[in-house]
Amino acid sequence: MAQTSLRVEREHSVDRVVRRLAESARLDDVGDVPEWLAERRRAGTCEVRRIPFTRLHRWSFEPDSGNLVHDTGKFFSVEGLRVRREGAPDWVQPIINQPETGILGILAKEFDGVLHFLMQAKMEPGNIGLFQLGPTVQATRSNYTKVHQGRGTRYIEYFTGPRRGRVLTDALQSEQGDSFLGKRNRNMVVETMHDVEEHPDYRWLTLGQIHRLLAMDNLVNMDARTVLSSLPLPGGAGPVPAATQPDAASLSWLTELKTRHERTVTRMPLSRVDGWRRCDDEIVHTTGRHLSVLAVSVVAGNREVTHWTQPLLAAPQGLAALVVRRAADGVQVLVQGLAQPGTFDTVELAPTVQCVTEGYTDLDDPPPFLQHVLSAPPERILYSALQSEEGGRFHQRDNLYLIVEADDAFPRDEDLSHSHRWLTLGHLKQFISFGGHVNVEARTLVACLQSLSPEQGWTWTA
Amino acid sequence: MAQTSLRVEREHSVDRVVRRLAESARLDDVGDVPEWLAERRRAGTCEVRRIPFTRLHRWSFEPDSGNLVHDTGKFFSVEGLRVRREGAPDWVQPIINQPETGILGILAKEFDGVLHFLMQAKMEPGNIGLFQLGPTVQATRSNYTKVHQGRGTRYIEYFTGPRRGRVLTDALQSEQGDSFLGKRNRNMVVETMHDVEEHPDYRWLTLGQIHRLLAMDNLVNMDARTVLSSLPLPGGAGPVPAATQPDAASLSWLTELKTRHERTVTRMPLSRVDGWRRCDDEIVHTTGRHLSVLAVSVVAGNREVTHWTQPLLAAPQGLAALVVRRAADGVQVLVQGLAQPGTFDTVELAPTVQCVTEGYTDLDDPPPFLQHVLSAPPERILYSALQSEEGGRFHQRDNLYLIVEADDAFPRDEDLSHSHRWLTLGHLKQFISFGGHVNVEARTLVACLQSLSPEQGWTWTA
């Protein structure tokens, strides 16, 4: 009988991965990467124009439901969603239904003893700047099974079937719960030992280079950020916290919130979603706030097919802010349990503050800690940048991402409302490793928090 | 700023809980507990009779859908389910839809320095023997919010609202994926420091006493077993494995299986479920195999209301077997990833073998390891008992639960199919602690595995 010691093996390999990631993070000279990305932008023919819905090709509104669907029944559809909760009025809204799991994968490989990551100059029609730095593979199932009828997905073979390398991380992670119905993608990092074919749209970068690019506005795309958040790395040069599991009280707190936010979510005809009206070129909320649906025509030179039309969602600009503090055992982060209409499992861990800000300056009832993070003095702001959401589904949607260190005036633990809780960063990362517990905005902030280095005046202990 | 060391606090308290549980497990004289349960059976007036559907009170078949529903729209309904997978024929079947989360809670308290657990002599109409040992609280949301119009749920106040005690475990766990559509219950253990009112249907038992009762057929109900499986205890007297997290490869294996088994699950009218036909007193599969739906009339003296009628599901007897082995770092268990029609998240970790056996002796394609566990010599069988599934929804449904130690003839690790994988018991328990990863049959087997003691010739290391 095999007597393999699974635990010892695991600990050995996790430690080694963490050490190699930390080494890669220390090499952070971005060199000519921004120029390469700019050059790729120039090289790629790309034009995105808004069009009326009638000019969508192979997309149409179903006669009965008014749902916006592709004629293959594939890709995704824009439908209506009804959320019913006891003691509250029903909430209805448009939602993207995309019941297939895509792959967001970063390929890793050692060069001269240092881990590098194969990143892509990726065009997405809704991206601010059109091209951003994406993971090696960013493919819906329709993409990589070729429903597009275009060319296959480059490098997909490292992530599916009998793999050529070693899986470092691999979990199903959610996307925006305000816009997607239970959508998840498989987030993977795979290390290969083999030679990898080169391509001008792709470059091998160190983790340190990626971290520096993450400090800039709208440069590292959402798909790359969520995969980066899964790496077993606490930060650019900080100590690695011991692998810990969340305590019973934290798990119970999350369970309690899921039970408290129990609701029934059902799909409904888009044409019957009250509060939104359909015009020639958009479906828009009567207040002008909330999500809207629009259509674009895309002509591109370096994507799977060269011309297509598709619907996109637009959304007001928002804020996602994480309050952190340093304690004897490392960094702690203040998360909230947030129930969004499309969340796969009712409630996920979310940033301290997550809200729409555009047009909401007159909020009667601002979310907790909004003023705290917006009025933080510069020395308390550890990270601040605008980052885009998925440009394949959203039209120029971005959020301000902030990491703010708590000051002495911050509410004491016992004064926090039940919706918020301090976790160690190690605990939050373990929730991420299981998949399905941490929302995409919080995962972006974890990737940003990991990117901080001592040179930015940030140390990882109190 | 608070500098609380969350990690140190946690580790201290987990260790202390584990030690106290181990102490409670050593006291295993069942004393007069079986007699008390028998006495409760005699004291409770209870009669359960099958009735035709027309004699159901407040339950009826909806005219259009043929769904079997309660006239309040509460409790649960029996509907149809369609599972669609690429490249496979659709699968349809009846399913219970119960979109509310109940509470299964065990109250714990120290007496003379030893942890005891408040267990209930619980009548459920479908139980074999009618009365079994249940958790302190076993209540649907309808129960404890009094849709029954009966009396409130006893001891519920220890599990909801501002609690009187300390939560030891608390997670949402699934129920039978072949019969329920995404149903989950909150599994909780709460320790109180306060005096607790006594009641003749409840007794404080040590963990050791519960473990001895678990060795008997059909005595500890499913609701109690699933809660017990969440306790941070590896076994009656074994060493406690360090808190470990599953390795990247195990998490990736589960993610891969979820992706591979991707499917679309939709509710459909019960009347259109092919293969089943509705008679006066049952809805039955044309082969006589699979689930059937029937109705019962219940007269009972010690439940929330004294007379009611309700539907129940019946199912052929099955087998759930876990193959285990001892390695240098503790016990390892062979699990499979199993996709059942109603599973909340596509695939859950399941026993090595889980199948229906009644009427299936002529299986052309038996599941892997079936012969291995059925033909194991007595000295390799660590646990064997018949245990009932939930008597509030199932009519006399039970399964044979087996724990079998692998012998030298067992397939080598590299010869296992991709659907099976060895995990350490510590890893499996951590999957349980997060909720939603381990199916109810596997959780029963974990509770049974934890109940084994050295007196039964079982030690926890190789």
HADDOCK unambig.tbl for C-alpha pairs under 7 A between the chains (distance, minus, plus):
assign (segid A and resid 1 and name CA) (segid B and resid 408 and name CA) 5.43 0.50 0.50
assign (segid A and resid 3 and name CA) (segid B and resid 327 and name CA) 4.69 0.50 0.50
assign (segid A and resid 3 and name CA) (segid B and resid 328 and name CA) 6.34 0.50 0.50
assign (segid A and resid 4 and name CA) (segid B and resid 327 and name CA) 6.53 0.50 0.50
assign (segid A and resid 5 and name CA) (segid B and resid 327 and name CA) 6.58 0.50 0.50
assign (segid A and resid 5 and name CA) (segid B and resid 328 and name CA) 5.99 0.50 0.50
assign (segid A and resid 5 and name CA) (segid B and resid 329 and name CA) 5.67 0.50 0.50
assign (segid A and resid 7 and name CA) (segid B and resid 329 and name CA) 6.90 0.50 0.50
assign (segid A and resid 10 and name CA) (segid B and resid 247 and name CA) 5.70 0.50 0.50
assign (segid A and resid 101 and name CA) (segid B and resid 259 and name CA) 6.85 0.50 0.50
assign (segid A and resid 167 and name CA) (segid B and resid 248 and name CA) 6.98 0.50 0.50
assign (segid A and resid 167 and name CA) (segid B and resid 249 and name CA) 6.66 0.50 0.50
assign (segid A and resid 168 and name CA) (segid B and resid 248 and name CA) 6.07 0.50 0.50
assign (segid A and resid 169 and name CA) (segid B and resid 248 and name CA) 5.79 0.50 0.50
assign (segid A and resid 169 and name CA) (segid B and resid 252 and name CA) 6.94 0.50 0.50
assign (segid A and resid 170 and name CA) (segid B and resid 251 and name CA) 6.75 0.50 0.50
assign (segid A and resid 170 and name CA) (segid B and resid 252 and name CA) 4.88 0.50 0.50
assign (segid A and resid 170 and name CA) (segid B and resid 255 and name CA) 6.68 0.50 0.50
assign (segid A and resid 171 and name CA) (segid B and resid 251 and name CA) 7.00 0.50 0.50
assign (segid A and resid 171 and name CA) (segid B and resid 252 and name CA) 6.51 0.50 0.50
assign (segid A and resid 171 and name CA) (segid B and resid 255 and name CA) 5.64 0.50 0.50
assign (segid A and resid 172 and name CA) (segid B and resid 255 and name CA) 6.55 0.50 0.50
assign (segid A and resid 247 and name CA) (segid B and resid 10 and name CA) 5.70 0.50 0.50
assign (segid A and resid 248 and name CA) (segid B and resid 167 and name CA) 7.00 0.50 0.50
assign (segid A and resid 248 and name CA) (segid B and resid 168 and name CA) 6.08 0.50 0.50
assign (segid A and resid 248 and name CA) (segid B and resid 169 and name CA) 5.77 0.50 0.50
assign (segid A and resid 249 and name CA) (segid B and resid 167 and name CA) 6.66 0.50 0.50
assign (segid A and resid 251 and name CA) (segid B and resid 170 and name CA) 6.75 0.50 0.50
assign (segid A and resid 251 and name CA) (segid B and resid 171 and name CA) 6.99 0.50 0.50
assign (segid A and resid 252 and name CA) (segid B and resid 169 and name CA) 6.92 0.50 0.50
assign (segid A and resid 252 and name CA) (segid B and resid 170 and name CA) 4.87 0.50 0.50
assign (segid A and resid 252 and name CA) (segid B and resid 171 and name CA) 6.50 0.50 0.50
assign (segid A and resid 255 and name CA) (segid B and resid 170 and name CA) 6.67 0.50 0.50
assign (segid A and resid 255 and name CA) (segid B and resid 171 and name CA) 5.63 0.50 0.50
assign (segid A and resid 255 and name CA) (segid B and resid 172 and name CA) 6.54 0.50 0.50
assign (segid A and resid 259 and name CA) (segid B and resid 101 and name CA) 6.86 0.50 0.50
assign (segid A and resid 327 and name CA) (segid B and resid 3 and name CA) 4.68 0.50 0.50
assign (segid A and resid 327 and name CA) (segid B and resid 4 and name CA) 6.52 0.50 0.50
assign (segid A and resid 327 and name CA) (segid B and resid 5 and name CA) 6.59 0.50 0.50
assign (segid A and resid 328 and name CA) (segid B and resid 3 and name CA) 6.31 0.50 0.50
assign (segid A and resid 328 and name CA) (segid B and resid 5 and name CA) 5.99 0.50 0.50
assign (segid A and resid 329 and name CA) (segid B and resid 5 and name CA) 5.69 0.50 0.50
assign (segid A and resid 329 and name CA) (segid B and resid 7 and name CA) 6.90 0.50 0.50
assign (segid A and resid 407 and name CA) (segid B and resid 1 and name CA) 6.96 0.50 0.50
assign (segid A and resid 408 and name CA) (segid B and resid 1 and name CA) 5.37 0.50 0.50
